[in-house]
Amino acid sequence: MAKFQVTEVPFDYLDITPSLEDEFTMTAIARQLESIDDPKKLKLVALNLLDITMQRQAIIRSLCKKLATSESVKSITTSYKGE
């Protein structure tokens, strides 16, 4: 196993709970998905949502890296040696 580092940044539980806007968006998208009868359209929508999800994940990962290197945040970095 190769060497790697894990950086932990503390988050408050309230920071990750969905906002009212998030809940509204989830409900609106769920209703739209439920109304789709065509499997091809549903597949296209699923692929678009996957694309959006992966873009969002990349943005979150980038922001977390920047946060972890910030001087104002107390992060914990642990190095692990490979076997």
N, C-alpha and C positions, 0 to 999 in steps of 0.2 A: 504494500500500500504506500502511496506517495505521501510526502509531507503536505500538510494543509493547515490552514488557520481558520478558526471560527471566531467571529466577532459578535458579541451580544450587546444589544442596545436595549435598555429597559423601556417598556411601553406600559402605559396605564391601560387597563382593560377598557375603560370608557373611550379610549382613542380608536378602538377597533369595532365598536358597535355601530351598526348601520344608522345613518342619520334618517330623518323623516323624508328627506329628498331621495335617499337611496331606496327606502322602502316603497315610496311612490313609483320610482323607476322600475323596481323589480315587479311590482304589481301590474304596471302598464305593459311591460314586456311579456309577462306570463299570460296576460289576457290576449295579447296579439298572437302568441304562440299557440294558445288553445284554439284560436279561430282559424288556423291554417289547416286546410283539408288536403292539400296537394303535397305528397311526400317529397317531390323535387324542390318545392318552395321551402319546405321545412328543413330539408338538408342544406339548402343554400343559406338560410337564416342561421342554422347551427354552425356552419363553417364561418360565417361572418362574425358571430358571437365568439367563436374560438379565436379568431384573428384579433378581435378587440381585447379579449382576455389576455392573450400573450403580449400584446403591446402594453397593456396596463401593468402586467407583471414585470416587464422590462423597465418601465418607468419607476415602479416601486423599488425594484432591486437597485437601480441607479441612485434613487433618493436615499435609500438605506445606506449605501456605500458612502455617499456624501455625509450623511448624518453621523456615521461611525467614525469618520475622519475629522469631524468637527471638534474644535477645541472646547466648545461649550457643553458637550455631552460626555457623560462619564460612561464610556463603553469598556467592555472586558474582552480582550483578545487572548485566545488560548492557542498555542501551537501544538500540533501533534506530529510525532515522528512516525515514519512508515516502518513497517515490519520487514 
